[in-house]
Amino acid sequence: MYDLRTVLDEIKQIPNQYHETNKEIDPKDDLAGVYRYIGAGGTVQRPTQEGPTMMFNNVKGFPGTRVLIGLQASRNRVGMILHHDPKMLGHMLKDAVSHPLAPVEVTREQAPAQEVVHLASDPGFDIRTLLAAPTNTPVDAGPYITMGVVYGHSVDGTQSDVTIHRMVLEDKDTIGLYIMPGGRHIGAFLKGYEAINKPMPITISIGLDPAITIGATFEPPTTPLGYNELQVAGALRNEAVQVVPGVAVDALGIARSEWIIEGEIQPHQTMQEDINTNSGYAMPEFPGYNGTANPAVNVVKIKAVTHRKDNPIVQTTIGPSEEHVSMAGIPTEASILSLTDRAIPGKVLNVYNPPAGGGKLMTIMQIHKDDEADEGIQRQAALLAFSSFKELKTVILVDEDVDIFDWNDVMWTVNTRFQANKDVMVLEGMRNHPLDPSELPAYDPARIRVRGMSSKFVIDGTVPYDMKDSFKRAEFKEMPNWKEYLK
């Protein structure tokens, strides 16, 4: 059965993909500070780099617990984990959404995640001393769960879903949960519970097969309300994800996770996210800036925490790291490919959401034109991309002879197949992601009425079809035996 430990056993066999240390590390600021240099990548403050995933075996204050960071902080490593070409992962996830495999329920005896049980009613219970949740920076609002999959269901139990949120440990039995308005199905379920003034039972599973954490980040319209994204992970592995009933709440957890936190989201109750620090900040977010602390995050009251017996692993990430690009960007690529395949089949060959946009704000689209009648289809593709993912801000269109995964090749296109006065499309007054700090009314009062609005733009770097002969790249002789000259 696939779980985090299965994946780690595989990755350990591949050179330069895994590193562990027994040197003591403080989860408060130091752990993220160290990994920033070793392998964070993404939009993290420089210097940083793409490096191995890292296991910290000696975590200060948390004996018997390990912390893993950066497992998905490399697209190539994600390809290794999913046994697939890293450049075609968007296509793989698109196919997985179309062929879902539902999770299966198992008993507690079959669930490693429930080997040890701590009830919130136990004397001395304190989530802050039990779970080694790191802080990323000295101004964070507190220790954050950054790789926890929230699992909940509708009031009538007919719909369920998994999502990933930022969650701060606020008190011994309290978590502050940020649900982006209109952006998550868990938020839609919560409205149903609030309508009857009842708490919403949830679980938070930590330490998972990346097939689950990547699959969990799909959003509408690709996965509409009621589509449980655990089905995506099942399809990716051709193996149903195992789920298990909670020990203290009426909700399911992921049976082969390392940890499960069981709790209830309180109806009509919020709290200040940085109530313990008053720093004004939450944690570093994917655009590369410190997220502003929310004055009103949802309140989760913890009822129980369960975990594995054998050195349970707390999986974490740095908000702006390459890991976020993998989790958010690859499903977005799949969503764009899904919609364009239906609307303009055969015209979008591939899609890449690069680290520069944190996986969410930018996409590069590789376009195929058959004849002159296809001129303009590339811009139609860009509009489809915006409609398939509302948080997208920038689209770059390139021809099929351009490697969309090579930033120099993409910029070569912009410099040799693009004229700014004719090849830019600007779309004003649209919705985007509220974590982009340029989307403030003070930045552009005429077009940004409320935070989270944006002007979006398209760079059309495709060659007009009737001029393609003037833009042929220099062709070199094909040498199939070129590797022999490296021996």
C-alpha positions in Angstrom: 0.0 0.0 0.0 1.2 3.5 -0.9 1.9 5.9 2.0 4.6 8.4 2.9 6.9 5.8 4.1 6.6 3.8 0.9 7.5 6.9 -1.1 10.5 7.7 1.1 11.8 4.1 0.7 11.7 4.6 -3.1 13.3 8.1 -3.0 16.2 7.0 -0.7 17.3 4.7 -3.5 17.8 7.6 -5.9 21.1 9.6 -5.5 20.8 13.2 -4.3 17.0 13.1 -3.6 17.0 12.4 0.1 19.0 13.6 3.1 18.5 13.1 6.8 20.3 14.6 9.8 20.5 13.7 13.5 21.8 17.2 14.4 19.3 18.9 16.8 17.1 21.5 15.1 14.7 24.0 16.6 11.3 23.9 14.8 10.9 27.5 15.7 12.4 29.4 12.7 15.6 27.3 12.5 14.3 24.3 10.5 12.8 26.5 7.7 15.9 28.7 7.9 18.2 25.8 7.2 16.1 24.3 4.4 15.8 27.6 2.7 19.5 27.2 1.7 19.3 23.4 1.0 16.3 22.9 -1.2 13.4 25.3 -0.9 13.5 27.0 -4.3 10.3 28.6 -5.6 9.9 32.3 -4.7 11.9 32.0 -1.5 14.3 34.8 -0.7 17.7 34.2 -2.4 20.0 32.4 -1.9 18.1 29.2 -2.3 18.2 26.2 -4.7 16.6 23.0 -5.7 17.9 20.3 -3.5 17.0 17.0 -1.7 14.0 16.5 0.5 15.2 16.5 4.1 14.4 14.6 7.3 15.2 16.1 10.7 15.4 13.2 13.2 16.3 15.3 16.3 13.7 18.0 16.8 14.1 20.1 19.9 11.3 19.6 22.4 9.7 16.7 20.5 11.5 13.5 21.2 10.4 10.5 19.1 9.1 12.8 16.3 10.6 13.5 13.0 10.0 16.4 10.6 10.1 16.0 6.8 10.3 19.0 4.5 10.6 19.6 0.7 9.4 16.2 -0.5 7.7 17.8 -3.5 10.1 20.7 -3.9 11.3 19.5 -7.2 9.2 18.7 -10.3 11.7 16.0 -11.3 11.3 14.4 -7.9 7.5 14.5 -8.2 7.9 12.7 -11.5 10.0 10.1 -9.8 7.4 9.8 -7.0 4.5 9.3 -9.5 6.6 7.2 -11.9 6.0 9.6 -14.8 7.7 12.1 -17.1 7.9 15.3 -15.1 7.1 17.4 -18.2 3.8 15.4 -18.7 2.5 15.5 -15.1 -0.3 17.9 -16.0 -1.6 15.4 -18.6 -1.3 12.6 -16.0 -3.4 14.5 -13.5 -6.0 15.5 -16.1 -6.5 11.8 -16.9 -6.7 10.9 -13.2 -9.5 13.4 -12.7 -11.4 11.8 -15.6 -10.9 8.2 -14.2 -11.5 8.7 -10.4 -11.1 5.8 -7.9 -13.1 6.3 -4.8 -11.5 5.9 -1.3 -12.3 2.8 0.8 -13.1 2.7 4.5 -11.1 0.5 6.8 -11.2 -0.3 10.5 -9.1 1.2 13.2 -7.1 -2.0 13.4 -6.1 -1.4 9.8 -5.2 2.2 10.3 -1.6 3.0 11.3 -2.6 6.6 11.8 -4.6 5.5 14.9 -2.1 3.4 16.7 -1.7 6.0 19.4 -4.6 8.1 20.7 -4.6 11.3 22.6 -7.9 12.8 23.6 -8.2 16.5 24.2 -9.9 15.7 27.5 -6.8 13.9 28.7 -4.9 15.7 31.6 -2.2 17.9 30.2 -3.2 17.7 26.6 -1.6 20.4 24.5 -1.3 20.3 20.7 1.6 22.7 20.9 3.8 20.2 22.8 2.5 17.2 20.9 2.8 18.2 17.3 6.2 19.6 16.0 4.6 22.2 13.8 7.4 24.6 12.7 7.4 28.4 12.2 8.9 29.6 8.9 10.1 33.0 10.2 10.5 34.9 13.5 7.3 37.0 12.7 5.0 34.1 12.0 1.7 34.1 14.0 2.7 30.8 15.5 3.5 27.2 14.7 1.7 26.3 11.4 0.4 23.1 9.9 1.2 23.7 6.3 0.8 20.2 4.8 -2.4 19.1 6.6 -5.3 17.7 4.4 -8.6 18.8 5.9 -11.4 16.2 5.3 -15.0 17.1 5.9 -18.5 16.4 4.6 -21.8 18.2 4.0 -24.5 18.3 6.7 -26.4 15.4 5.1 -23.3 13.4 4.5 -23.8 13.0 0.8 -20.8 15.1 -0.2 -17.2 15.1 1.0 -14.0 16.8 0.1 -10.4 17.3 1.0 -8.5 20.7 0.9 -5.3 22.2 2.2 -5.2 25.4 4.3 -2.8 27.3 6.5 -3.6 26.4 10.1 -2.0 28.0 13.1 -1.8 26.4 16.6 -3.4 29.1 18.7 -3.9 27.3 22.1 -3.7 23.9 23.7 -6.8 22.7 21.9 -7.4 25.4 19.3 -6.4 25.8 15.7 -7.0 29.0 13.6 -8.0 27.8 10.1 -7.9 30.2 7.1 -10.5 29.4 4.5 -10.2 31.6 1.5 -13.6 33.1 0.7 -15.3 31.3 -2.2 -12.2 29.2 -2.8 -12.7 25.9 -1.0 -15.5 23.3 -0.8 -14.9 22.9 3.0 -16.1 26.5 3.2 -19.3 25.6 1.3 -19.9 22.7 3.7 -19.3 25.0 6.7 -22.1 27.4 5.6 -24.5 24.4 5.8 -23.5 23.7 9.4 -23.7 27.4 10.3 -27.2 27.5 8.9 -28.3 25.0 11.6 -25.8 26.4 14.1 -23.8 23.2 14.6 -20.1 22.6 14.6 -18.6 21.0 11.5 -16.6 17.8 12.2 -13.3 17.5 10.3 -10.0 15.7 10.4 -6.6 17.0 9.5 -4.3 14.3 8.1 -0.5 15.0 8.1 2.3 12.9 6.6 0.9 11.6 3.3 1.7 10.1 -0.1 2.3 13.1 -2.4 -0.4 11.7 -4.7 -2.9 12.8 -2.0 -1.4 16.3 -1.3 -1.1 17.1 -5.0 -4.6 15.7 -5.9 -6.2 17.6 -3.0 -5.4 21.0 -4.5 -7.7 20.7 -7.5 -10.4 23.4 -7.6 -13.6 24.1 -9.6 -14.5 23.9 -12.4 -12.3 20.8 -12.8 -13.5 19.2 -9.6 -17.0 20.6 -8.7 -18.6 20.7 -5.3 -19.0 17.1 -4.0 -16.0 15.7 -6.0 -13.8 14.2 -3.4 -10.2 14.7 -4.6 -9.0 11.6 -2.8 -10.4 9.9 -6.0 -7.6 11.6 -7.9 -4.9 10.1 -5.7 -6.6 6.7 -6.1 -6.4 7.0 -9.9 -2.8 8.2 -9.8 -1.8 5.1 -7.8 -4.4 2.7 -9.3 -5.1 2.0 -5.6 -7.9 3.3 -3.5 -7.0 5.7 -0.6 -7.9 4.1 2.7 -10.0 6.2 5.1 -11.0 5.5 8.7 -13.7 6.9 11.0 -12.5 9.3 13.7 -12.2 8.2 17.3 -13.8 11.3 18.6 -15.7 13.1 15.8 -18.0 12.0 13.0 -15.6 12.5 10.2 -13.1 10.3 8.2 -9.4 10.6 8.3 -6.7 9.2 6.0 -5.8 5.8 7.5 -2.2 5.6 6.3 -1.2 9.1 7.3 1.3 9.8 10.1 -1.0 12.0 12.2 -4.7 12.7 12.3 -6.1 15.7 14.2 -9.8 15.4 14.9 -11.8 18.6 15.5 -14.8 20.7 15.0 -15.0 24.1 13.2 -17.1 26.3 15.4 -20.2 27.9 13.8 -20.2 31.7 13.6 -17.0 32.0 15.5 -13.7 33.5 14.5 -10.5 34.7 16.1 -7.5 36.9 15.4 -4.9 34.8 13.5 -1.9 36.4 15.2 -3.5 36.7 18.7 -0.4 35.3 20.3 2.1 37.5 18.6 0.3 40.6 17.3 3.0 40.7 14.6 0.5 41.5 11.9 1.8 38.6 9.9 0.6 35.0 9.3 3.3 33.1 7.5 5.2 33.4 4.2 2.8 32.7 1.4 3.4 31.4 -2.2 4.0 34.8 -3.8 7.2 35.2 -1.7 5.9 37.8 0.8 4.8 37.4 4.5 1.0 36.9 4.5 -1.0 39.4 6.4 -2.6 38.0 9.6 -6.3 37.6 9.1 -8.4 39.3 11.8 -11.1 36.6 11.6 -9.9 33.0 10.9 -12.2 30.1 11.7 -11.9 28.4 15.1 -11.2 24.6 15.2 -11.6 23.0 18.6 -9.5 19.8 18.8 -11.2 16.7 20.1 -8.4 14.1 19.6 -5.0 13.6 18.0 -3.8 10.1 16.8 -0.6 9.1 15.2 1.7 6.1 14.4 3.8 4.5 17.1 7.1 4.4 15.3 8.7 7.9 15.2 5.8 9.6 13.5 6.7 12.1 10.8 5.4 15.7 10.7 5.4 16.8 7.1 5.8 20.5 6.5 6.7 23.0 3.8 7.9 26.6 3.3 5.0 28.6 2.0 6.8 30.2 -1.0 8.9 27.1 -1.8 9.0 25.0 -5.0 6.9 22.5 -3.1 3.9 24.8 -3.3 4.5 25.1 -7.1 4.2 21.3 -7.4 1.1 21.1 -5.3 -0.8 24.0 -6.8 0.8 24.3 -10.2 0.5 20.8 -11.6 -3.2 20.5 -10.8 -3.7 23.9 -12.4 -1.9 22.7 -15.5 -4.3 19.7 -15.6 -7.3 22.0 -15.2 -6.2 24.2 -18.1 -5.4 21.2 -20.3 -8.8 19.6 -19.5 -10.8 22.7 -20.6 -8.7 23.5 -23.7 -8.9 19.8 -24.8 -12.6 20.1 -24.8 -13.0 23.5 -26.3 -10.1 23.6 -28.9 -8.8 20.0 -29.1 -5.3 19.6 -30.4 -4.3 23.2 -30.1 -2.7 23.3 -26.6 0.0 20.7 -26.5 1.2 21.4 -23.0 1.0 23.8 -20.1 3.5 24.8 -17.4 2.9 26.8 -14.2 6.4 28.0 -13.3 7.9 28.9 -9.9 7.9 32.6 -10.8 4.1 32.5 -10.3 4.1 30.2 -7.3 2.2 27.7 -9.3 -0.9 29.8 -9.3 -0.3 33.3 -10.9 1.4 32.4 -14.2 1.1 29.8 -16.9 3.0 29.1 -20.1 1.0 27.5 -22.9 2.5 25.6 -25.9 0.3 26.2 -29.0 -0.1 24.2 -32.2 -1.5 25.9 -35.3 -2.5 23.7 -38.3 -3.1 26.5 -40.8 -4.0 30.1 -41.3 -7.5 29.5 -39.9 -5.9 28.8 -36.5 -4.5 32.3 -36.2 -6.0 33.8 -33.1 -6.7 30.4 -31.5 -3.8 31.0 -29.2 -5.5 34.0 -27.6 -8.7 31.9 -27.3 -6.6 29.4 -25.4 -5.4 32.1 -23.0 -9.0 33.2 -22.3 -9.9 29.5 -21.6 -7.0 29.3 -19.1 -8.3 32.3 -17.2 -11.8 30.8 -17.1 -10.5 27.5 -15.9 -8.5 29.0 -13.0 -9.6 32.4 -11.7 -6.4 32.9 -9.7 -4.3 33.0 -12.8 -2.8 36.4 -13.6 -0.3 36.0 -16.5 -0.3 33.8 -19.6 2.6 33.5 -22.0 1.9 31.9 -25.3 4.6 30.1 -27.3 5.0 28.0 -30.4 5.5 24.2 -30.3 9.2 24.5 -31.0 9.7 26.2 -27.6 10.5 24.2 -24.5 8.0 25.7 -22.0 10.1 24.2 -19.1 13.2 26.2 -20.1 12.9 29.8 -18.9 15.6 30.9 -21.3 13.8 29.5 -24.3 10.6 31.2 -23.2 12.3 34.5 -22.8 14.0 34.0 -26.2 10.5 33.8 -27.6 9.5 37.1 -25.9 12.6 38.8 -27.3 12.4 37.5 -30.9 8.7 36.7 -31.6 7.0 39.5 -29.7 6.2 43.2 -30.2 4.8 44.9 -27.1 2.6 47.3 -29.1 0.7 44.4 -30.8 1.2 41.2 -28.8 -0.1 42.1 -25.3 -3.7 41.6 -24.2 -4.8 43.3 -20.9 -8.0 42.3 -19.2 -9.0 44.8 -16.5 -11.1 44.5 -13.3 -11.0 40.7 -12.9 -10.8 38.5 -9.8 -7.5 37.0 -8.8 -5.7 35.8 -5.7 -5.9 38.1 -2.6 -2.4 37.2 -1.5 -0.8 39.1 -4.4 0.2 42.3 -2.7 -0.2 44.4 -5.9 -3.9 43.7 -5.8 -4.8 46.5 -3.4 -7.1 49.5 -4.1 -4.2 51.8 -3.2 -2.1 50.4 -6.0 -4.7 51.1 -8.7 -7.8 52.8 -7.3 -9.4 53.1 -10.8 -9.5 49.3 -11.4 -9.1 47.6 -8.1 -12.2 48.3 -6.0 -11.5 45.6 -3.4 -8.5 43.5 -2.5 -8.2 40.4 -4.8 -9.0 42.2 -8.1 -6.4 42.4 -10.8 -5.6 43.4 -14.3 -4.5 40.2 -16.1 -2.4 40.1 -19.2 -1.3 37.8 -22.1 2.0 37.8 -23.8 1.4 36.4 -27.3 4.8 35.0 -28.3 3.5 32.8 -31.1 4.5 33.5 -34.7 1.7 34.5 -37.2 1.1 31.4 -39.2 1.6 33.1 -42.6 5.1 34.3 -41.4 6.3 31.0 -39.8 9.0 30.5 -42.5 10.7 33.7 -41.4 11.1 32.3 -37.8 12.7 29.0 -38.3 15.3 28.1 -35.8 18.8 27.2 -36.9 18.7 23.4 -37.5 21.6 21.2 -36.4 22.5 17.8 -37.6 20.8 15.0 -35.6 23.5 13.0 -33.8 21.9 10.0 -32.1 25.2 8.8 -30.7 26.2 12.1 -29.0 26.4 10.5 -25.6 29.3 8.4 -26.8 31.5 11.5 -26.9 31.1 11.9 -23.1 32.6 8.5 -22.3 
